[in-house]
Amino acid sequence: MILPLFSDNFVYVGVGQLEPTATTQADGNQAVGAEGAVGEGPLGGNFFMMLMLLLVGMVVFSFFGGRKQKKKRAAMIDSLQKRDQVLTRGGVFGTIVDVKSDRVVLKIDESSNTRITVLRDSIEQVTADTPTE
């Protein structure tokens, strides 16, 4: 026999088992089913609490997730030295000629000795370490 999963008067409680739920009578009183318990919704009684817990967890993980990457980037920017080969966020490759407090002077062309000044924060990555001489 195929039983409906959910209906107005029954709650699914197990394999092939239906239990009558509480119904509201015309006078406003509740008539309770055979066991005396009011059936819960299909997702459980604490669904809203589980949803809130999930949302709080997502916010916490997104807030603290980038902390390790930020520390790694800050260490890379603090360790910039002369003769490091770097790539800027604009896609310019160059060799560091001078390091100042908030700026870096890059040599981008050897033949014409072309130099540009960029912010330290615009350095995306160090492409090659300082050559040993």
C-alpha positions in Angstrom: 0.0 0.0 0.0 1.4 3.4 -1.0 0.9 6.0 1.7 1.1 9.8 1.2 4.1 11.4 2.8 2.3 14.5 4.0 -1.3 15.3 4.3 -3.5 17.6 6.3 -4.4 15.0 8.9 -1.4 12.7 9.1 2.4 12.9 9.7 4.8 10.4 8.2 6.7 8.8 11.2 8.4 5.8 9.6 8.4 3.3 6.8 4.7 2.8 6.0 3.5 4.4 9.2 1.2 7.4 9.5 0.2 9.0 12.7 -2.8 11.4 13.1 -1.8 15.0 13.9 -3.6 17.6 16.0 -6.5 19.3 14.3 -8.3 22.5 15.3 -12.0 22.2 15.9 -14.6 24.8 15.1 -14.7 26.0 18.7 -11.0 26.8 18.7 -9.9 23.8 20.8 -7.2 21.4 19.5 -8.0 17.7 19.2 -4.8 15.8 19.5 -4.1 12.5 17.7 -3.8 9.0 19.1 -0.5 9.4 20.8 -1.2 12.9 22.3 1.7 14.7 20.6 1.5 17.4 18.0 3.5 16.5 14.9 6.5 18.6 13.8 7.1 20.0 10.4 8.9 18.0 7.7 12.3 19.7 8.5 12.2 19.4 12.3 11.3 21.9 14.9 14.7 23.7 15.0 15.1 24.3 11.3 15.3 28.1 11.8 18.0 27.7 14.4 20.1 25.4 12.1 19.7 27.9 9.3 20.9 30.8 11.5 23.9 28.7 12.7 24.8 27.9 9.1 24.7 31.6 8.1 26.8 32.6 11.1 29.4 29.9 10.2 29.6 31.1 6.6 30.1 34.7 7.8 32.9 33.7 10.2 34.7 31.6 7.6 34.5 34.3 5.0 35.8 36.9 7.4 38.8 34.9 8.7 39.5 33.0 5.5 41.7 35.6 3.8 43.8 36.2 6.9 46.6 33.8 6.0 46.9 35.2 2.4 47.0 38.8 3.8 49.9 37.9 6.1 51.8 36.2 3.3 51.3 39.2 1.0 52.4 41.7 3.7 55.6 39.6 4.3 56.3 39.6 0.6 56.0 43.4 0.3 58.1 44.0 3.5 60.9 41.8 2.1 61.3 43.7 -1.2 65.0 44.4 -1.9 67.1 45.9 -4.7 67.6 43.7 -7.8 64.5 41.7 -7.1 62.5 41.0 -10.3 58.9 41.8 -9.8 55.5 41.9 -11.6 53.1 44.8 -10.9 49.4 44.6 -10.9 49.4 46.4 -14.3 51.4 43.6 -15.8 54.8 45.4 -16.0 57.9 43.3 -15.3 60.8 45.1 -13.8 63.9 45.0 -11.6 63.8 47.0 -8.3 66.4 49.8 -8.3 65.3 51.7 -5.2 63.0 50.9 -2.3 61.4 53.8 -0.4 58.9 53.7 2.4 55.7 53.6 0.2 57.2 53.5 -3.3 59.5 51.3 -5.4 61.5 52.4 -8.4 61.6 49.8 -11.2 63.9 49.5 -14.1 61.8 48.1 -16.9 64.2 48.4 -19.9 67.9 47.7 -19.8 68.9 49.3 -23.2 67.3 52.7 -22.6 67.5 52.6 -18.8 63.7 53.3 -18.5 62.6 53.6 -14.9 59.1 53.9 -13.3 58.0 54.6 -9.8 55.1 52.5 -8.4 53.5 52.1 -5.1 54.7 49.1 -3.0 51.1 47.8 -2.8 51.0 47.6 -6.6 53.7 44.8 -6.6 51.8 41.6 -7.3 54.6 39.1 -7.0 58.4 38.6 -6.9 59.2 36.7 -10.1 62.9 35.9 -9.4 65.0 36.2 -6.3 68.0 38.5 -5.9 70.9 37.2 -8.0 74.0 36.3 -6.0 77.2 38.1 -7.1 
